[in-house]
Amino acid sequence: MQNRIAEFALPESNRSGWQKQAEEIRFPDPADERAVSSFVEVSAGLAKTWLPTEMQAAIENLSKGGYSPALVIRNLPMEDLLPPVPADGFRPPSKEKAISEVVLLGIGAVYGVPFTYKQEKKGRMPAEVVPIAGHESAQSNASRHDLHPHSDNQFLRDDYLPEALFLYGLVSSEAQTIVYPAAEIVAALRPGVLDELQKPNFQIKSPASFNFGGYDIWTPPRPLLTLVGGTWYLGLSTQPATRSISAPAAEAYEEFQAALDGLSGHRFMVGAGVLLGISNLRVLHARTAFEGPRWLQRCYSRKSVTALREATGSGPYSYAFDARLLIR
């Protein structure tokens, strides 16, 4: 049951009512933290008004054992007219309406508290996920090549990283986002390999999407898989950004990758008006290569950002946190 990917379609009456109200809301100045906080609060109210109870429950429990670790919602409100896909990776000033942001941040707020990091996309929220010239082959959201299975920002400790992430489609492409639930990966592993992957013999590097002045940041040794209350949790970056620190760990990681390669995963095209929600703790996600235009927006969320505020000395309306102060 916990491996099943929940799929929904928003009823048309809900979509049209949500869209009509979202059209009246303007996107705030990203530098005005109080205005952004108010925008998120209003967006959350609309999401809770128009999302059926079953969908809200699936969102709220993404990271909880016994619930689907990912979900898809189709037929969400969407702008009728969009500007060209931004080539620089930032929200274009010519995007007059904020319907996609209202929907995405509202859903992120149903899960918990939407947030981001100052080192990624200059701390803008939501993040624009588009291909960027010069980064086509990078293992980051700016690439066009295959993006290897990973979970986001695992170089950070548990109380600083995203618990959930939400991707909302604006401009579609042939790219598929692939979801690999932890429980399905574990079922494909030999017991000895599984034991080794639970030992603190691995390190994770900060992702290419973060700018730390050219420095690579590696975590202290840690496990890749953890079993808590009968639910499997995992955390690893793409292949070049995860390394083993012992020979048995290296062998286990090689078998882990082979098992992962043998899984087809759950594949989704995140087209216009479609949202994919993922537990960043219970699944790995990947993406196939593509050509042509593609534009998604992404929102991170946690049940609480108190630890982030305390570690960075941030105020009550802050939503973008300095990852340099979160490195242990």
Secondary structure, 3 states (H helix, E strand, C coil): CCCCCEEEECCHHHHHHHHHHHCCCCCCCCCCHHHHHHHHHHHHHHHHHHCCHHHHHHHHCCCCCCCCCEEEEECCCCCCCCCCCCCCCCCCCCCCCCHHHHHHHHHHHHHCEEEEECCCHHHCCCEEECCCCCCCCCCCCCCCCCEEEECCCCCCCCCCCCCEEEEEEEECCCCCEEEEEHHHHHHCCCHHHHHHHCCCCEEEECCCCCCCCCCCCECCCECCEEEECCEEEECCCCHHHEEECCHHHHHHHHHHHHHHHCCCCEEECCCECCEEEEECCCEEEEECCCCCCCEEEEEEEECCCHHHHHHHCCCCCCCEECHHHCCC
